[in-house]
C-alpha cells in the first residue's frame, strides 16, 4: 500500500492543493484503477486503466498515472489520458463560497518539489465561468500564478493562438462583487 500512499500524496495534497479547499488536505485519498504496479527500488508506482483519484473535493481522472519519488522524498507525477480531467473546489473568499475549477489536457505533470503543475496539449482550465485554452498551461502553486501559451514541447494549436473567455465581475447593488455559483458546473 506504500505505492498508493505515494501516488495519493503527490496528486491530491501537493499537486492540486493550491486551488483546492484547505480541508481537502486532511481527507483520505482513494485511488481506483484497473492495474497497479510498484517498484520500490526505483521509487515508482504506476496506475493504469480508468484511474480515478479522489480526496475531498479533488477528483482526477486519467488513463495512466506514473508517480516517482526522489531521494529527498519529493514526488513527481505524470498523468496521461484522452484527456486527463480534474475538478476541485477552492476555499471560500469573503462572503462567497469556494469556486469550482475544472481542467483537462492530454498530459499533466506535477512537481511536488517546486509546487508546479503543467498541462500539455489541448489544455483547458475553467474557473467559475472563466475559461482559458492553449497547448500549454503552467500553474505555480506557491504564487497562484499561471500562464497559457501555444506550446511547450507540444504541437502548436491549429492557428497558434491562446483563447480566453473572462466573465465580468459585476458589483451588486450593495457594491459587493457577485459570488460565483456554489455548485459544480454541469458537465
Secondary structure as GFF3:
##gff-version 3
##sequence-region A 1 187
A	DSSP	alpha_helix	2	8	.	.	.	ID=ss1
A	DSSP	pi_helix	9	14	.	.	.	ID=ss2
A	DSSP	three_ten_helix	22	26	.	.	.	ID=ss3
A	DSSP	beta_strand	30	32	.	.	.	ID=ss4
A	DSSP	beta_strand	35	39	.	.	.	ID=ss5
A	DSSP	beta_strand	44	55	.	.	.	ID=ss6
A	DSSP	beta_strand	58	69	.	.	.	ID=ss7
A	DSSP	beta_strand	75	89	.	.	.	ID=ss8
A	DSSP	beta_strand	100	111	.	.	.	ID=ss9
A	DSSP	beta_strand	116	127	.	.	.	ID=ss10
A	DSSP	beta_strand	130	140	.	.	.	ID=ss11
A	DSSP	beta_strand	145	149	.	.	.	ID=ss12
A	DSSP	beta_strand	163	165	.	.	.	ID=ss13
###
